[in-house]
């Protein structure tokens, strides 16, 4: 802006490296308004009253996350914090009918209307300022960084030997990615319903490369307004959705090889979904060669309370015979007479590519177990008949059942379990909270870093476990089992357990990452408190 322009107005803006060395000639533009702005370099002559009160030129004090990567969010130690005044926003001319934009910043966050605000275009503060190594050291300097034009926001706590982070693609919504894959390990990370994923890295790993699996096709299902019999070419579009889930699954495109896998998302609107007469399950991911090169994420639009898969006490809710994920559903009244298959969720393998995520699993009646095979993440098991999980894995879940685990290879990590538990030879319990009416003895199973609420835990397989009062906020069966601040369980899981678990997807039941309290993290489905935001490591998302 120079004197040739008439009355320029600039609010809550960051001016970066102004090469003209001149911003506004005040003598020629007495009506110019510059408020709540920051300048990194190259400005002169802006000495209006507004600017003198609400602008700043001391760039090193801003503590921007990563100027070299165009991330100008200030850290919590930034000199820009409290520099701005919301009163000046009243002068901003708004487009007709868009008064709602007056108090919205660059990231869509609301700007406070009273008190002092953060100057510049971001109200969000990125966390404690790290010890910057250099202007271009993006690996350690940035709270958010860019890569090949994409942007990612990350929150990390770093301490001693481990790093934990929470990552979101800021330019795409939660339903616009099927999942992320670790380029080196092949592990799959399914975003939560807000688009976040959690990553845990052992101390000897400083970089992780994530491949974004974006959908080849997005397919819609609407139990109230859909029509499976519609024969138009746009069947499965939002305008002409399927009525039931299985026809949508059958329409998923297939790839041609392992290097040409097709990824799809099925977006399901609220409703109750059941199987048709003669079908063995409501949701069936087929096996066989025709499905080897397909991957699908089945995602509810409005969460498990509003989107229900009902087996009607006559068939399974979900069966997966190829890598897939189902997310945000209630799975209820599933049933299987086959002792080798789970009634609510059955997967033909237990690897980390068969998922049920953010689901409520309730009122299922099974011969063997509610879940067999696969992995459940952040799920709630409640009011089910028989064993909760057999030969499968559960992470960050709440499990209330007659029996929590059974079979040859049950695994539970950071779960809250109110149930009897088996002492199977290949069972692994890590970072769990147990609540039972009797003491637990593990001689064959391993229980590492676990906490026993109101009873004892012992046996040859027990290591680094403790007992005491977990201090649940709502302590009854089916509660959320969050912890009061004086819980004796907080911080009792040693960091060595995290190293032994490997790079699994890690967000707790509420979507928080791990938080180190003292020298450890908290067992159970909820961390306490929410994760600290701090130092960085490099994550590349392609």
Secondary structure, 3 states (H helix, E strand, C coil): CCCCCCCCEEECCEECCCCCCCCCCCCCCCCCEEECCEECCCCCCCCCHHHHHHCECCHHHCCEEEHHHCEEEECCCCCCCCCEEHHHHHHCCCCCCCHHHCCECCCCCECCCCCEECCCCCCCCCCCCCCCCCCCCHHHHCCEEEECCEEEEEEEEEECCEEEEEEEECCCCHHHCCEEEECCCCCEECCCCCCEEEEEECCCCCEEEEEEECCCEEEEECCCCCCCCCCCCCCCCCCCCECCHHHHHHCCCCCCECCECEEEEEEECCEEECCCCCCCEEEEECCCHHHCCEEEEEEECCCCCCEEEECCCCCEEEEECCCEEEECCEEECCCCCCCCCCCCEEECCCCCCEEEECCEEECCEEEEEEEECCEEECCEEECCEEEEEECCEEECCEEEEEEEEECCCCEEECCEEEEECCCCCCCEEECCEEECCCCEECCCCEEECCEEECCCEECCCEECCEEECCCECCCCCCCCCCECCCCCCCCCEEHHHHHHHCCCECCCCCCCCCCCECCEECCCCCCCCCCCCCCCCEEEEC
